[in-house]
Amino acid sequence: MISVTPEVQAILDSGAAWFADLYTIGLRSGSTLRYTTADTDVVWDGHTWHAHRAQGTPLIERGSITFETGLAVDQLELRIRTDEQMTVNGVTWPHAIRAGLLDGADVTLVRAVGPLGGGVAGIIPRFTGRVGPAQPGRAVSTLTVDSLLAYLRAPVPRNTYQPACANTIYDSACGIDRATREVLVTVTSVSLDGLTVGITGTHAADAWLGGFARYLTGVAGNLGQQVTIKGNGANSLTLLYPFPVALAAGHSLKLAPGCRKTLAACAAYGNTPRFRGHPHVPVPETLL
């Protein structure tokens, strides 16, 4: 059952109300996009949802939403109608989808309700989920948003016994302070495919293997983005995939080392009390 405030219920009972969908899309980079199906911008709870008539705002159409008793995993299909002037972090929507900027983004859909001729009186929750499969298109892109209940279907046991550490470096379980490990470098050159990046300084071979390159320079499209480092030479990086917008000489990156998730790697960080692997469990190749 969906609960609403007495003010909203009174307006619904009156039969004289206006409605508008409010979409909030939280990207993994930390950016938040807010769009509405209303004819004008909608202000609620200190935030503004932008209408399609505003310059650079896409038109969002959605599929139906079903409600069932009990636990049921639902999906919401969003059709995003855009042109070249409508962007996400400085790049077009199709480019952003292909570059993975919307992968795993949190999506919240609520319906704003207000009296005719008045402002927003309250909201009705409609759907919450995360972006799953996405299909970019020249004029219309499609996002499939999976209900958060979908994560309950993952066959994950309570405890996992494996040689590698179960922590992710820099998370709360690992406890290592990323800021104390990062090194600032400047880009000196970039290959045509964007995967090989020359950097300042002299670095030990594969010192950044499995780590992250975080973008700092103020160029739209890359702000807040980070890319996994596949390996490095004395003064170059090999990225696992390129940044959404091509790097250029003079751009700044902060490099954070990775972790091989072994007991020896954890010891090198001085973090063995937090190691959550089982080094004496044989790896699958040994079992075979």
N, C-alpha and C positions, 0 to 999 in steps of 0.2 A: 504494500500500500504506500502511495506517495503522499507525504504529509506537506501541507502548506500552511502559511500563517493565516490567522483570522481575517486580516485585511485582504489577502488574495482570495480567500474563500468567499468573502462578501462580494467582491467584484465579479467573480465567476458566477455567483448566484444571481447577480443583477442582470446578466445577459448583455451588458453594455461595456465591453472590454476590448482592448486591442492586444495582440500577441506578436511576439517576434522571437526567433531562435537566436541564442547567443552562443557562439563557438569560441572556446579558449583552447589554443594549441600551445603546449609547452614543449619547446625543442630541447634536446639534450645539451645544446650549447648554453642554455640558460635564457635564451630569448623567449618571449611570450607573444603570440599573435592572437588578436581578438577581432572577430568579425561578427556581423549581425545581418539577418535577412530583412531588417526594418528599412524603411525608406530613408531614414536619417540616423545619425550616430546615436547610440544608446549609452547613457551614463548610469552606472549602478555600482554601489559599494566602492566608490573612489576610482573606478576604472571606466574606460571608454571602449565600446565595441564599435568598430567602423562599418558603416554601411557601404554597399556596393557602389553607390553613386559617388562616393569619395574617390579621388584619383588614386590609383594604385591598389584598390581593394578588390579582391576577386569575388565572384558570385559563387556561393556554395549551395548546392542542392543535395538533399539527402534521401536515402531510402527510408522504408518504414521501420518503426521500432515496435517490438512485441514485448509483452509482459506476461510472465508465467509464475505460478506458485512453485516455490522450491528453488533449487539451484539449477540454472540453465545458462549456458554460454551463448551469448548473442553477438551479432556483428552489425555494424552500422557502415553503410557504404556512402561515402561522400564524393560528389562530383564537383571538381574545382574548375570553374570556367575562368580562364585568364588570358591576358595578352602579354606582349613583350614589356610593357610598362609596369606590370605587376610582379613584384619580386619578393624573395625571402632572403634576408641577410645580404641583399645586393645582387642576387642572381635570380633568373627567371624560375618560375615554379617547376617546369620540366627539368631544368638543370639541377635544381635543388633536390628533386626526387631522385634523379639518377646519381647524384653525389652522396645520397644517403642522409641529407640534412634533416629529413623528416622521419627517419627510421626510429622506431621506439618512442616517438613523441606522444606525450600525454594529451588526450583530447577530452574535454568536458563540454557537454551540450546541456544547456538549460533553456527554459522558455520564460521570457520576460512577460509580465502581465501588468497592465495598467488600465485605469478608467479612460474612456474615450475623451480625447483632448487633453489628457494629463500625462504625467511622467510615469516611471516604473514604480509600481507598488510592491512588487516582490517577484520571486522567480519560482519556477517549478522544475525540479531536477528531472532530466530526461535520460541521459546516457553518459557513462564514463568508461574510457578504455584507452588503449594504446594502438598506435598505427602499426599495422601489420603489412600485408602485401600492398604495394603501391605501383600504379601504372601511369607513367608520364605520357602526356599527349600534347600536341601542338596547341590546341584550343581548350581541350577538356582533359584534365588529369583525374585519376580515380584513386582514392585512398580507402582501404578497408580497415576499419577500426575494430579491434577485438575487445570484447568485454574483459575486465580484469579477472573474471572468474576463469578465463581460459588458462591462466597460470596454475590453477589447481589441478589441471589435467597432466601436468608434467610428472613423469614417473621418477621422482626424486626421493630416495630413502632418507630416513632421519639422519643416519650417519653414513658417510662414505669413506671407505678405507682405500687409500691409493698412495703411491709413493710421493706424488707431488703435493705441495701445500695447498690447502683448500682456500686460503686467503687470496685476495687480490691486492697487489702492492698499492700502498697508500690508502687503503680503505680502513674503516674503524677497527676491524679485527687485526689487520697488519700493524697499524699504529705508527708507521714511519711517516715523518713529516715531509711531504713533498717539497715544500718551499726551501728546506735546507739542502735538498739534493739537486735542485734545478740549476742549470748553467745557461746564461744568456749568450747567444751567438748571433752573428749577422750573416745573412745569405750573400754569397759572392757570385754564384752561378747556378743555373737551373737547366736541366736537360729538357729536350722538347716534350717528352712525355711527363715531365714533372716529378719523376720518381728518383732522380739523382740530383742531390742538392749540395753544392759546395758551401762550406761554412768556414768562419774564422776560427783560429785557434788550432792546436794540435791535440788530437785525441787518440787514445789507445784503440787498437782494432777491436771492433764490436763492443766497445764500452757502453754503447747506448742500445745494444741489441734487445729488442722486445720492449723498449721504453717508448716515450712519447715526445713528439715535437709539437709544442703549443704555440699558436700564432699570436703575435703581439701587435704588429704594425696595424694602424688604423685604416685598413682597406676593406670595404664592405664585402661580405661574402665569406671571409675567412675569420672574422672576429669570433673569438671564443671556440674556434675549432682546434682539434688536435688530431694528429695522425700517428699511427704506430710506426716505429722505426724497425725496418727489417735488418739493418746492419749498418756499419759505418767504417770508413777508413780514417786515415790521419786527419784529413780535412774535408770530408764529404760524408753525406748521409744517403742511405738507400731507403726510401719510404715504401711501406706496404701498398699504399695507394696515394694518389696526388691530392693536394688540397683542392677544395671546390673551385677557388679562383687561383690562377697560376701565380706562383711565387716569382719574385723579381729580385735582382741584386739590390741590397740595401734594406730589405725587409728583415725584421727581427723575429727570432724564435727562442723559446725557452725549452731546453732539453732536460728530460727527466729519465734516469736510468730505469731499466726494467728489472725483472726478477725471473730466474729460471725455475723458481719454485722448488729448489732442492734444499736439503739441510745445509749444504756447503754455502749456497748462495745466501741463505738466511743468516748463517754465521758471519759472512762477510759484511752484512749490514749490522751485526751485533744485535740480532733480533731473535735468536733461537728460542727464548721462552714463549714466543708467540707462534712458533712453527706448528702447523696443523696437518702435516703430512705424516706418512708412515713409511720411512725409508726402507724398512725390511720387508715390505710387501713387494713381491716380484712384479715387474712390469709385464704387460700382456705377452710380449715377445718371449719372455722367459717361460711363461706358463705354456706356451705353444711348443 
